[in-house]
Amino acid sequence: MVSVYVGSTKGYSGKNLTVMGIGQRFLKDGLKVGYFKPFGRLPIKIEGVLTDKDAWFIHRVLMLKDPLETLCPVVMTHDMMVEGCRAEVPGLKGKILKAFEAVSKGKDVVLIGGAGKLESGKSFNISGYDLVEKLNASAILVDRYDREFYLDAVLDAHGRLGERLLGGILNRVHAGYVEKLQDLIVPFLERKGIPVFGILPYDAVLGSVIIADIVEALAGDVLCCRNKIDGLIEHFLIGGMQVDRALEYIRKARNNAVIVGGDRADIQLAAIEAATQCLILTGNLYPNEIVISRAEMRGVPIVVVRDDTYSVAKKVQEVSRKLRLREKEKVYCGIRLIEEKVNFARLYEALGISF
């Protein structure tokens, strides 16, 4: 049985996407696959069992049958955090090892999902570094390329993981960086003994945000078209310019949301007519009845938020950075991207898996 820990040097780099994409390919190739997340940070109860929300989602996508109790044996709750600050929390490694043993039975490969970054869980002695060693696993790093920082972080991880690090996958790479990565960064990493299994380009669908998540993050008030807040937003535009210029930008951007002051009825109406997906009105200022009526006719949700335009723009940028793969469209897109861009022949060779 082969076990593979999928981790990253920083959070929200695409670990879940990678686990789902690789897992689907393993299943398609006839391997018996298990999935296991030792340590989760998003508590959810399913059929009375406390588990991790992301782990539960991946479990369903891969259509696995292992018991819920073994899916994520340690879940960070508020009570556990308080307890851990006051004293050592006993038995965590034992719970993880017991669950992992159960998941591993009868499997060809077990994918181990990391939480946050490799250091996450260190305060409880269950960091990614600890778990790779304890579970006798190999590791794959999935990271967003972040210029010089990326190289330093990956080299540091390689120094700590040693031969257990099989290689890496570069995720969400914008078009302007692809040539540099292929000509300079990948050869550098290969020379340092870190194989690169694939470069995943930035994809607008994967980088999109569901309107409902925006509403939640901004504590917004949805004025109309609540049935449309499951739509995906790929671009955020600031409506602080002349109407004709605003129209030009809105029409160019696909699946956009326009962030505009609540007192700019001219921009609001122009955005609605230009088929924006969502209006985010700032400053806790509510629109007039004409704007609401036109939005209802066009099926455009209007969200009123307290913050100013600049603060809202910063917050939605953060929401976009912390995207999670819970929408079907994004999942299928991500799995397809992994299938196309990851060198599975090389990955199988590194894992020692042959057919």
N, C-alpha and C positions, 0 to 999 in steps of 0.2 A: 504494500500500500504506500502511495506517495502522498505526502501532505505539503501544501503550498500556502504560505502566509502571504496575503496581498496587503501590503502596507504602503505608506507614503511618508515623505519627510515633512509634509504640512497637510493640514486638513482640507477637505473638499477638493481633492485632486482627481477623483474618478475611480476610487476603489470599488464602489458598488457596481458601476458600469463594467469594470474589468471582470469582476467576479461573475456577473450575469453573462457577459459575452463569452468568456472562456468556458464557463460552466455549460452553456448551451452547445458550444462546439464539442466539448468532451462527451456530452450526452449523445450528440449526433453521430460521433465516431464510435459509439457503442460502449463507452466506459461507464462503470458504475460509480456515480458521483455522490459525494456527501458535501454538505455545506455546514459551516460551524462558525459562530462569532463568539469568541471567549468572553468579551467584555463590551457591553453596549451602553449607550448614553441616552437612549430615547425610550423610556419605559412605556409599555403598553400591555394591557391584559387581554389575552385571547383565550377564551374558554376557561377562564379562571387561572391561567398560567401567566406569570409575569415574564415578559420577553422584551426584545428590542424591536422597535418599529421597522427599521431598515432591514434587519435580519428576517423578520416575518415576511416582508415584501419580497425579498430575494428567494426565500423558501418557496413562496407561491409561484413566482416566475419560473423557477426551475422545476416546479411540480414534484418536490421531494416528499418523502413519506416518513422521515424520521420523527420521533415524538417531539412535541413542542418543548418539553422539559430539557431536552439536550441542545436545543437550537442556540440559546444564549444563556449560559448558566449564571453569569454575573452581570446584573443590570444596575447601573448607577441611578439611585434614587436620592431624594433629598435626605432621607433618614440615613442612608448609607454614607453619604458625604459627611454628615454631622458626626456619625459614629467613627468614621475614619480619621477625622480631625482630632477627636478626643482620645482615641486609643487604636491599637492595631485591630483590624478586622480579621478574625481567624478563619481558616478553612477555604479561602478563595481559590488558591491553586489546586487544592484537592477537588473542589467542585468542577473546576475547568478540566482537569485531567480525567475525571470520571465521565463527564459528558463527552469529551473527545473520544475516549475509548469506545463508548456506545455508538457514536456516529461512525467511527472508523470501521466497524465490523462489516465485512462483506463488500467493502468499497475498493475500487482501484485507485481512486484519488479523492482526497478531501481538500476542499478550498476553505481556507481560514480567513475570514474577513477582519481586517484591522479596524480599530476605532480611532478616529482623529489622525494623529501622526504616531510615529514609532515610539515616542516618549510617553504617549498617553497611557495612563494607568500606573505610572511609576510610583505615585504616592501610595498605591496599594500593592506594590511589588508585582504587578502584572502588566508591565509595559510590553510593547511589541517585541522589544529585544529579549525580555525575559521569556515570553511565550514561544518565540521561535526556538529558543534553546530547550525549554521544558517539553515542547511537543515534538522535538526532533524534526522540525520542518525546514524546508527550503523557503526562500523569500523572493518575491518579485516587488519591485518598487514602481508605483504609479505616481507620476508627478506632473504638474503643470510647469513648463519651462519658464523660469523667472530670472533669466540672464545669469549674472555671476553667482547669485545666491544658490541657484540650482546646483551648480557644480560643487560648491563647497558642501552643501547639505548631503548630496549623494555620496561624495567621497568620504564624508564622516560616517555615514551609514555603512558604507562598504568596509571601512576600517573596523567597525564594531561587529558587523555580521560575518565578515570573513567569507569563507567558501560557501556559506549558507545562502549568500546572495546570488541568485541565478542570473539576474539582469534587471532591466527596467523597461518601462513603456512611457513614452512622453505623450502627454494628453493635452487637449485643447490648445494646440499650436496654431497661432494665427498665420495666415499665408505669408506675411512678410518675414517670418522667422524660419520657414521650412528649409530654404536653401542653406542658410547658415548652420542649421542643425545637421543637415546631411553632409555638408562639406567640412565642418569644423568640430561641432560638439559630439556627434556620434563617434567619429574616429578617435577623439580624445578619450571618451568613456571606454571604448573598446580597448584602447591602448592601456588603460588602467585596469583592465580585467573585468569590465562591467558591460556585458552584451546588451544591446538594445533590440528588443523584440518587435518594436513597432513605434511609429509616429502617428498619433491620432490628430487630424486637423480639427481646428475649431469648427463647430457646427452650430448654426443659428438656432436650430430646433432644440439641441441639447442645452444651449445656453439660455433658453427661454424660461419664463416664469409664469406660473398660472396666476390669473388675476386674483383669485381667492387668497393666495399666499401674500400678495401685495397688500390686500385689504387687512389681513391679519397683522403683517409686519408694521403697517402704518397706523393701526387702530382706526381705520377709516369707516366712514358712514356711507353705505351704498344707497344712493337715492333712487335708482331705477335699474331695470334690466338685471335683477339679481340672478335670473336664470342663465345669464351669459358669463358669469364670473369663473366658469371653468375653462375659458379660453386662454390660449398661450400668448404671451407678449415676448417678442424677440428684440424690440428696440424701444428705448425711452427717449422722447424728444422734449426739449424745454420750449414752451410756447411763450417766449418773452421778446418776440421780434415783431416786425410789421406783418400784417395779415398775408400779403402776397408772398413774402419770403417763407412764412410759416407753412402755407399751403404747399409750396414747392418741396419742402423737406418732408412733410407728412405724406405726400403722394409717393415719394421715392422709397420710403421705409416700409417694409412689409411687416404686418402684425405689430403695429406700434401702439404705445400708450403715450398720451400727451400730458405732460405736467405743466400746469399753468395756474396763475393766480386766480382765485375765485372771483375777482372783479374784472377779469378780461373776457367779457361776453363775446367780443368780436372774434378772438382766437378760439374760444370754445365752439362757437357756431361753425367757424371755418373748419375746425378739426372734425366735427361731426359730419359735415358735408363731404370731407375728403376721406371718409371711411376709416377713421381711427378705430382701434379696438376698444379703447378705454380712455376716459378723461379722469385725470387726477387733479382735483382742485385744492390748492393750498391756502393756508392762512385762515382756515376754519370759516371761509366765506362761501355762502350758498348761492347757487346760480338763480337766475330769474326763471319764470315759468316757461318762457319761450324756449330757452335752452333745454330744460328738462323735457318738454314736449317733443322737440326735434330728436333728442337722444332716444326717447322711447320709440319713436317712429323708426329710427335707424337701427335700433337694437344695440346702442352703445352705453355700457354701464358708466355712471358718474359716481366717483368716489371722492368725498370731501374729507380732508385731513387737517389736523391742527398746525402742523409744521410749516415753515416757510419753504419756498421752492428749492433753495439750495440744500436745505436739510433733507428734504424728500428725495432729491436726486442722489444724495450720498447714501441714503438708506436703501433705495431700490438697487443701487449698485452693489451694496453688500448682500442683499437678498439674491441677486443674480449670481454672485460669487459662490454663495452657499447653496447652489441648486441641488435638488434631490430628485432622483429618478423614480417618481411615483406615477407619472402619467404614461399611458400605454404608448402614445405616439413617440415619446422620448425614449422609452425602453426599447422599442423596435428599432428606432434609429441608432441607438447606442450599440445594440447587439450586432446590427448590420455593419457598423463602422469597425468594431472589433474583428469581425469575420474578414473584412476586406483588408485591414491594415496591419494586423498582427501576423508575424511569420510563425505559423503554428508548427511547421516542420522543425524549425530551430528550437521552439519552445519544448516540443516533445523530446527532442534530442537532449536538451538540458535536463529535463525531468527523468530521463531514462525510460520513457514510455515508448514501446514499439508495437507494431501490429503484425 
